[in-house]
Amino acid sequence: MAKIAWEPGTVLYPLPVVMVTCGTMECPNIITVAWTGIVSTTPPRTYVSIRPERHSHGIIKQNMEFTINLVSEKLAYHADFCGVRSGRHIDKFKTLGLTPLPGTKNTCPCIAESPLSLECKVFEIISVGSHDMFLADIVQVIAEESLFNRKTQHFHIEKEMLVGYLHGGYYTFDRFIGRFGFSVKKKKNK
């Protein structure tokens, strides 16, 4: 297969699309972020990278907390809107008809319509170029009760049509391919 060399760029796809909430219940804000991920299992840690000129950057830096809200297909429009409009000028919760839900460990709300939210406390901020990376401990997971299987003690987030970002577009991932380790799993004897 032929390959080409291309100049360095941010072409690691697909990316998760998340709506990050910050501020307080009285003055909440939402920013859409694709620069996010997990950095540690134990302790559970994550990050978001945000440009310093963004309104949410100052709020998160001051309060040292944020909540990552996963985006389902039904929230795709909301996520796009929150990525292109500034909270300096509008209340995104009110404008979009979203429900701020009080956090359990954070003073900032989560989005009630999101299927799963991660409350996070910032422990370090690193300037990495055009963005600052907010490294954070995940201090609480809040999820739709219908996604939790009490018998197996697992979340079944695959029931939601989560949205990813791929080269300027939003996509859902709706086809199961296999579980971790499927390539080496031994076949069961019948």
N, C-alpha and C positions, 0 to 999 in steps of 0.2 A: 504494500500500500504506500503510495507516494505521500510524503510529508513536506510541509513548508516551514521555514523559520520566520517567526513574526516577532515584532518588538514586544518587550515585557508589558503586561497589562493584567487587568482584573478579570480574567476569563475562567475562573474556577466556578463551574456551574453544575447543577442547580444550587441556588441559595435558598435558605429558609426565608419566608416573609413573616415578620413579627411586628406587632404594634406594641411599642414600649410606652408604658404610662409612667408619669412622674408628677411631682408636685404634691398637692394635698387634696382632700375631698372637697375643700372649699374652692381651690384653684387648681384643678387638674389639667394635665396636658397629655397629648398622645403624639408620638413620632413613629413613623414607619421606618424599620431598619432591616437591612439585608446582611449587614456585616455583624454577624453574631454566631455563636457556637458554644460548645462545651469545651472547657480546658482541663477539667479534672473530674474524676469519679468520686474519689475520697480525698478531701471533702468535696461535695458537689459544688462545682464552680463553673461560671460562664463569663461571657463578656459581651459588650456591645461597643462598636466603634462609631463615634459621632463627630462631625465637623464642629470645631469650636464656635463657628458663627451661628450654628443652629440654636434656636430658642431653648430647646430641651437640654442642651449641653450645660448651660449655666444652672438650670434647675437641678439636674442630677449632681453636678459638681458641688452645689451648695448643700443639698440634702443627703448625698452619699447613698442613695437608694433609687431603685427603679423596679418595675415589674414587666416581665416579658409575657405578652399575650399571644398565643398561637392564632394564626389566621386560617379560618375555614373558608370554603368557597363562598358561603353566604356573607362573609366579611371582606371579600376581595375589593369591592368598591370603596368601602370604608378605609381599608389599608392604603389604597392608592391615594385617596383624598388626603389622608393624614401625612402622606409623604410629600405632597406638593403644596399644601397650605400650612402657614405658620400659626402656631398657637399665640404668637404675639398679637395677632389681629382678631382671632375668633376663638370661641369655646368649641372645640371639636366634638366633645361629648354631646352638647346641646344641638349643634348644627347637624350632626349625623344621627341623632336619636339613640345614642348609645347610653348604657347604664353604668355609671361608676359604682363599683362594689367595694366597700371598705376592705382594706388589706387586713390580714391577721397579724403580720409581723412588721409591715411597712405602714407608713402614714400615707403613702400614695395609693390610689385605688387601683384595682384591676378592672378589666372590662367584663361585665357580666355575660355578654354574648359570646365571649371567647371560650372555646372548649377546654382550654388548659392554660393556666397562668403560673409563672415562676416569680415569686417575690425574691428580690435580690438586694444584698447590702454590699456596697462598693468597698473594697479593701485597698485598691491601688488604681491610680490613673497614669497611663503611660502615653506620652506623645509619640506617635508612630509615623508622622508625616502629615498628610492632609487631614487626618482624623486623630482623635484621642481615644484610646482604648480604656474603657471602664471595666476593670476586672472585678468580679463580684462573687460572693458566696450565695448560693441558692438556699434561702432560709425557710421557704415554704412552697409547697405545690398546692394549687387550688384547681380542681377539675370538676367537670360535670359528673355528677354521681352516676349517671347512666353509662359512663365510660369505664367505670371501675368494677372489676369482677372480684367480689369479696371472697369467693372460694379460692381463686388462684392468687389473689393479692396483686393483680396486674391491671394497669391501665390499658384500655383498648382504643387508643387514639386513632387507629386505622379506620374506625367507624366514621370518623370525620373526613371530609374531603379537604385535606390541608393544602395550602397554596405554597408553591415555590416560585422563584424568580429565575428566569433564564433569558439572558441577552435582550433585555428590554420588555419581556412579556411575563405574564403571570400564568401559571399552569397548576393543575391538580395532579396528584399521583394516585391513580386508582387501580393499579394492577399489582397484585402480590406475586413476587418472583420466588422467594424462599427465605427461610430464617437463617440467622447467623450460623455459619458452619455447615450449611446444606451441601457444600461442595465436597465435604469429606465424611458426611454422615454415612454410617453403615446401614445397609438395607436390612429391614426386618425379615426374619425367616417366617414363612407362612405355615 
